[in-house]
Amino acid sequence: EDPYHLLDYDEEEDPEMDTEERIMPPKPMSEARMREIIRDHECKEKDRVKFAMATLRGRALTWSNRRTKSTGIEAANNTPWSEVKK
């Protein structure tokens, strides 16, 4: 599965560019909007975690990055939704 599936991409990509250069960062999203999307799309718990992690900013992003580094991406993606939404 593409780990960047939630991110926006340029319509016309230069195939010579590195993947890192072609990926645009996710747009900022309010907590209320994130909860609305999760509710409206009836996301499964594991998908909620991946979606929420892709929208983090500031201290929350720092927490997520540290946790992912210490536990690994698989464990981070399997974090219970109840822990992520704290």
Steps between C-alpha positions, in 0.01 A plus 500: 500500500625846414591677829428834336146421380350779713729769361444724199720462194588741222296429188805507275792333672851501365604133492862607559416648841551302820181376662566726800500805271173402330298447816312801627435525874145439620282807539436617859175361639308590812418231754131561437542447124704185558229356729234595244682314221552194720132500598364563150712228341440249779874431518618177657712550813829416326420748220413771754846470652680525164284795393545684829877446501523645149332823615700570819683830557722653768535310830267225382719437196811495721330246729404284203847514345668402829253219557542369146878513533496307828230243416527472122246594234297179529447544875427872456236423237345247738469749786147483642278787382419580865869581561544705182198722560629608845 
